């Protein structure tokens, strides 16, 4: 568990450094945004159902759908 938290913080630091060096944004603000929103994005990816577009009508269907 400690490795996951350490990796999470390390990636948030990387986002802050990238924002400040490459895009001229505030690294501290982007660090805290990445630190706060990363678990929310992961939770949304876990909770939201997976969908794919239908090749015929372009509507989004569940992955388990057989027909449109």
N, C-alpha and C positions, 0 to 999 in steps of 0.2 A: 504494500500500500504506500509506503514511503517513497518508493521508486516512481509510482504514478504521480504523486503530488509533486515530487521534484521535477519530473519531466514536464508536468503542467506549468509549473512556475518558469522553467527554462524556456519553454515555447512562448510564454507570455513575454519574457524578456526579449526573445528574438523578434517578436512582433513589434515591441517598443523600439528596438534598435533599427529595424527595417523602416519603420514609420519615420523615425527622426533622420536617418541618413539618406534614404532613397527618395522620400516624399516631402521632406521638410516639415513634418508635423511634430507635435509634441510627443516625445517618446514616453513620458510618464503617463499621460492621459491614455495613450494606446495600450500601454502595459496594463493599466487597470481595466480598460475595456475588454482586453483579451482575457484577463484573469476572471472577470465576472461573467462574460457572455459565453465562454467556452463550455462550461457545464450546461448552460441553457440550450446551446446548439446541439450538444450531444443528447440531451434529454428529448429535444424535438425530433431528432433523427431516430431515436429509439421508439418514441410514441407514435409518430405519424406513420400511416401505412405506406408501404412502397407501391409506387405506381409507375406505369410506362405508357407511352403514347401508342395508340392503335395505328398500325401502318396504313389502314384504309381511311379512317375518318379523323384521325389526329386527336381523338378524345383520350383522356387519361384513364386507364383501367388498372385494376389491381394486378399484381404479378401472377396471381393464381387464376385469372380469368381465362377462359377458353375461347369465348366469342365476345364480340363487341356488344 
